[in-house]
Amino acid sequence: MTKHKIALLLILILFLNPVFAEVDLNYNYDYEMGGVKTKFSEWVPYKLHKWSPKFLEDYYELYGLKLHYGENELRKDISFLKIGLESRFRHPNNALCKVKNEKEYHKYRLLLTMHINLQIMRAYMRIASLYDKRHVYFQNLDYAHDLKKSFKLAEGFYKEAIPYWKKAEEYAKKANEIKDEIDLGTMESERFEINNGKLNFGNIINDHLARLAKKQETVEEYLRQNPEADKPPL
């Protein structure tokens, strides 16, 4: 067989039986660096997008409501925000807005704490509204037993919101003493409106509780007249 025929035969073998080179990449092999063995996985993490919240701002950025939300989403947001309140702030270089001096950074922390307390308060009020009812009509009293339990839950959540409003009000007053404005427009507006009485959730919550008390009295009166209705439906 001539050399030319042998070359053609080898080419045909290569085309008919392709060879796939499989590279075995072991990301956990020991990498020698400065006398200390370091796993390669520590240089190239398995989860490139892994992120662990650490600072108050991190937990605040986890907060967010969908267009259609329920109690689970609200409770999750409350949980994140409460953890955030117990966490330390980021370094001023990594703040949510530019701060030029210590006074601005102090106001930044006051405003953010105020705002987070407001968001927790709002979340509790939203949960309360899920158990509240705008009006109690005569036909609704067929479910008086369920309404009694539902209204009691709503009352509890409205009252749970009150301490967070008081904290927000307290921090708004402290922030108001610092005249330098920072680039947190929404929070600056909240601070201004709270201190000028335009935004008063204390009155709003008390109004919700007063109207709820009237609805509770209507239900209780019906159950006093119809004690057999004060039991779960079959």
N, C-alpha and C positions, 0 to 999 in steps of 0.2 A: 504494500500500500504506500502510495506516494505521500510526501509531506503535505501536499495540497489537499489530498483526500482526508488525511488525518485531521487537519485544521477544520475542514468543513464538518467532519463528524463531531468534533468537540463543540463547535458552535451550535449544531443541532441538539446535542445533549443539553447544553445550557438553556436553550429556548424551551425544550420540551420538559425539562425538570428544573424549574427556577429555584435558586437557592436564596432563602430569606435569612438574613443575618439577624438573629435575635439578641438584643443587648440586654443584659441583666443588670439593672441599676438598683443597687442596694443602698437605700438612703440612710441606713442605720450603721454603716461601717464606721469604724473608729478612725477619726481624723487626727493626726499628730500635729499639735500646735504648741510650741513653747514648752515641750516636755509634758503637757497635759493632754490626755486623750479626750477629744470632744466629738460627740456624735454629729454626723453630717446633718441629721434632722434638726439640730438646733440652729444650724446655719440656714437651712431651707425648711421652714415649718410645714407641717402637713396641711394645716388650714391657713392658707395665706390671708384669708379675710377674717380670721378669728379676732374678736374684740371683746374685751371685758370692761364693763363700766366701773369706774373708780372714783370719779369726782362728782360733785353735785351737778355740774353742767351735763355730764354724761347721762345721768338718770333723767334729767329734764328733757334731753333730746330723745329719750325713749318714749316720752309722753306723746300721745296723739290719738285722737278719736276718728274712727271711720265715719263715713256718711251715715250708715245705719249701725248703731251701736246698741249693746245691751248691758246688762249688769256685770257680766264677766269682764268686758272691756273697761268699764268704769272702775271696777275693783282692781284690775291690773294697773291702770294708770295711778290710782291712789297708792298702791303698793310701791311703785317706782318712785313716785314723788316723795313719799314718806322716807324711803331709804336715802333719797337725795338730800333731804333736809338734815340728815345725820352725817352726811359726807362732807369732806373738806372741798373748798373751791380749787379750781385750776390755778396755775401760775398766771399772773396778770397778762403775760404775753399770749396766753391761750384762752383768754376770756372771750365771751360771746360778742363783745364789741371792744373798740379801742379805748383804753384808759391811759391818761397822760400823767397822772400823779396819784399819790396815795389817797387823797380826798375823793377823787373820782372812783378809785377802786373800792373804797369803803361804801360809797353810794351804790355802786354796781352790786355789791353783795347784799345791801339792804333791799334794793329793788327786786333782785332775783328771789330773795327769801319771801318778800311780800307777795310776789306774783305766784310762787309755788303754793303758798298758803291759800291764795285765792282759787287756784286751780283745784286743789283738794276740796275746798269748800264747794265749788261748783259741781264737782263730781258727786259729792254726797247729796247735793240738792237734786241732781239728775236721777240718782238712784231713788231718792224719796219720791220723785214725780212718777216713777214707774209703779209705785204702790199707792199713790194718791189718785183721786178722781176729781175732775173739775166740778161736776154736779152729781147729786144723788137724786135720781128720779124715782117715782113710786115703784116702777117695775124693777129697779135695781135692788129693792129691798127683799126680793125673793132670794137674794144671795147675801143676806145681812150677816150671817156667820162669817163668811169669807171676807166681806168688807171690813168687819170689825178687826180681824187679824191683819188685813192689808193696811188699814189706816194706822194700826199700832206700829207696824214696821216703818211706815212713812214718817210718823212722828219721831221715831228713834233716829232716822237718818237726817231729818231736819235739825234735830238737836245736836247731832254729831258734827254738823257743819259750823255751828256757832263758834266753838273755840278757834277754828281756823280763820274765821272772819275777824275775830278779835286780834289774832296774831298779825294778820295782814294789815289791819288798821294801825297797830302799834308800829310796825316797820315802815308803813307809809309816812307816819308822823316823823319818825327818825330821819328818813330819807329827805323829807321836806325841809329839814334844817340845813341841808347842803344845797347851795344855790347853783352850783355847776351842773349843767345838764349833760347827760351822756347819750350815746347813740342807741338807746333802747326805747324807741318812740312809744310803743304800746304800754310799756311799764311806766314810763314817765307820765303818760296820760292817766293811767290808773291811779298813780300817786297823787296827781293833781285833783282828780275827781273825788277821791276819797277825802282828801283834806278840805275840799270845798263843799262837802256834803252832797255832791251830785250823785255819787256812787255810795249807797248805804245799804249793804246787804243785811245789816242788823234789822232794819225795818222790813226788808223784803221777807226774811225768814220768819220774823214775828207775824207778818201778815199771812204767810202760808200756814203757820201753826194756828192762828186764830180762825181762819176759814176751815181748817181741818177739824178743829174742836167742834165747830157747828155741825159738820157732817158726822162726826163721831156721836154727837148727842142725838142726831136724827136716827142713826142706826141703833143706838142703845135704847132709845124710846120705843122703837119698833120691837126690839127683842124683849123688852119688859112686858109689852102687850101680847107678844107672841113667843113665850119661852120655848115652845116646841121647835121654833125655827133656829134656836141657838145650838145647832149641831151640824157636823159635816154632812153634805148631801150624799145620799147613797149612790 
